[in-house]
Amino acid sequence: MRNYDQAGDLEKKVIQLLIHTIFNQARASFNEHYRIEFRENGVYLRESTQNPPSQEARNAFMLFLRQISKYFKFARGHSSLMLIQYNSEKVNRIIRELVAKKPHGVSEQHWSLIPNRVKEKWKYFSDEMRDFIIKCMSINLQEKYDKLLTTAVLSDTMRCPINFTHPIIPVRLPNQHLTTGKTNQLFDLEAVLNIQQRDPQDIRRRANPITRDYFDLNEIIPDLDALQKLENNVQLQLSEIPAPNLNAEDAQSSQKPEISPTDAVQIFYNAHGKAFKKERESCCSFFRTTKIEKDMSLNEIICHALNDNRSNRVIKALHWLKEDGTAAHPDAPECVKQEINTALTSKNQVQSFGSFVRAHWRSCFLL
């Protein structure tokens, strides 16, 4: 066992991901009655003030902590439990496995941009498709889309018919009913991977949403021409967006006074309270509840809002989070931007590592 304060940055990040995943997988009631806080000086567990555990739930939780004490050891503090030691051998084993996941020959920058769903299926793609994915990441259409005021200026014929957005990784699906052997429709690779309808004889084969024929992942066709056309169209639209022309007085007046994290928390509480009250006043909604508690920090609020429908709508209405949920809104206060960007980074890492950890945490820790 090693003291937590001796862990390196990567070790601490993996420890947090493991604790987050293990507690989510262990028992649903733990999420209802306990909160996990990741602070600069450690990992803390505390009882929910709004929904405290019963004695039975508290006993079950303490039994669970004893069961994992050979891997993570917590000590009781004034009002919470603090992680003091961890099994460095097991954590470093996870790190070695995670680092090995990045394919040889793919840069860290490109790998970090590839959607997690695509990473999970990397080994099933042809070499041609893998090279195409890397090229798409080097162009980074998502970053260019985010700079547009609206993607409505782009061709609707190039929207993916599954999620109705413009593709990041544009592909065609096989269609043997056409002389070209591929669909006329353009798809986004991530959306294709999320197709739920599968071949009853082989669940690895997905159903083409146009023809209903089943296809393998190695049959997906990269569309380099569509990629180039999308990039050209976006670049053309970006070149036509006028640059802001502010004189010194306008620039000064356009700068909003910065607010503190405490002010931001109060702004959220006020907006959330109104939204919650409005929902409870609607028909058959009197028994709606909320997980927002008193005295939550800005970090806790943001982390909760990224995973909760009502709070998510609130921070979008406040112009703290972009509508697509991918980044902080440009108009958000600086303190809020920092918390959102940090939380989104952690969330993406959890999603990226999540499937691996969920599949391997038992073998890595409980064997």
Rosetta blueprint (number, residue, H / E / L):
1 M L
2 R E
3 N E
4 Y H
5 D H
6 Q H
7 A L
8 G L
9 D H
10 L H
11 E H
12 K H
13 K H
14 V H
15 I H
16 Q H
17 L H
18 L H
19 I H
20 H H
21 T H
22 I H
23 F H
24 N H
25 Q H
26 A H
27 R L
28 A H
29 S H
30 F H
31 N H
32 E H
33 H H
34 Y E
35 R E
36 I E
37 E E
38 F E
39 R E
40 E L
41 N L
42 G E
43 V E
44 Y E
45 L E
46 R E
47 E E
48 S L
49 T L
50 Q L
51 N L
52 P L
53 P L
54 S L
55 Q H
56 E H
57 A H
58 R H
59 N H
60 A H
61 F H
62 M H
63 L H
64 F H
65 L H
66 R H
67 Q H
68 I L
69 S L
70 K L
71 Y L
72 F E
73 K E
74 F E
75 A E
76 R E
77 G L
78 H L
79 S L
80 S L
81 L E
82 M E
83 L E
84 I E
85 Q E
86 Y E
87 N L
88 S H
89 E H
90 K H
91 V H
92 N H
93 R H
94 I H
95 I H
96 R H
97 E H
98 L H
99 V H
100 A L
101 K L
102 K L
103 P L
104 H L
105 G L
106 V L
107 S L
108 E H
109 Q H
110 H H
111 W H
112 S H
113 L H
114 I L
115 P L
116 N H
117 R H
118 V H
119 K H
120 E H
121 K L
122 W H
123 K H
124 Y H
125 F L
126 S L
127 D H
128 E H
129 M H
130 R H
131 D H
132 F H
133 I H
134 I H
135 K H
136 C H
137 M H
138 S H
139 I H
140 N L
141 L H
142 Q H
143 E H
144 K H
145 Y H
146 D H
147 K H
148 L L
149 L L
150 T L
151 T H
152 A H
153 V H
154 L L
155 S L
156 D H
157 T H
158 M H
159 R L
160 C L
161 P L
162 I L
163 N L
164 F L
165 T L
166 H L
167 P L
168 I L
169 I L
170 P E
171 V E
172 R E
173 L L
174 P E
175 N L
176 Q L
177 H L
178 L L
179 T L
180 T L
181 G L
182 K E
183 T L
184 N L
185 Q L
186 L L
187 F E
188 D E
189 L H
190 E H
191 A H
192 V H
193 L H
194 N L
195 I L
196 Q L
197 Q L
198 R E
199 D E
200 P L
201 Q L
202 D E
203 I E
204 R E
205 R E
206 R E
207 A E
208 N L
209 P L
210 I L
211 T L
212 R L
213 D L
214 Y E
215 F E
216 D L
217 L H
218 N H
219 E H
220 I L
221 I E
222 P E
223 D L
224 L H
225 D H
226 A H
227 L H
228 Q H
229 K H
230 L H
231 E H
232 N H
233 N H
234 V H
235 Q H
236 L H
237 Q H
238 L H
239 S H
240 E L
241 I L
242 P L
243 A L
244 P L
245 N L
246 L L
247 N L
248 A H
249 E H
250 D H
251 A H
252 Q H
253 S H
254 S H
255 Q L
256 K L
257 P L
258 E L
259 I L
260 S L
261 P H
262 T H
263 D H
264 A H
265 V H
266 Q H
267 I H
268 F H
269 Y H
270 N H
271 A H
272 H H
273 G H
274 K H
275 A H
276 F H
277 K H
278 K H
279 E H
280 R H
281 E H
282 S L
283 C L
284 C L
285 S L
286 F L
287 F L
288 R L
289 T L
290 T L
291 K L
292 I L
293 E L
294 K L
295 D L
296 M L
297 S L
298 L H
299 N H
300 E H
301 I H
302 I H
303 C H
304 H H
305 A H
306 L L
307 N L
308 D L
309 N H
310 R H
311 S H
312 N H
313 R H
314 V H
315 I H
316 K H
317 A H
318 L L
319 H L
320 W L
321 L E
322 K L
323 E L
324 D L
325 G L
326 T L
327 A L
328 A E
329 H L
330 P L
331 D L
332 A L
333 P L
334 E H
335 C H
336 V H
337 K H
338 Q H
339 E H
340 I H
341 N H
342 T H
343 A H
344 L H
345 T H
346 S H
347 K H
348 N H
349 Q H
350 V H
351 Q H
352 S H
353 F H
354 G H
355 S H
356 F H
357 V H
358 R H
359 A H
360 H H
361 W H
362 R H
363 S H
364 C H
365 F H
366 L L
367 L L
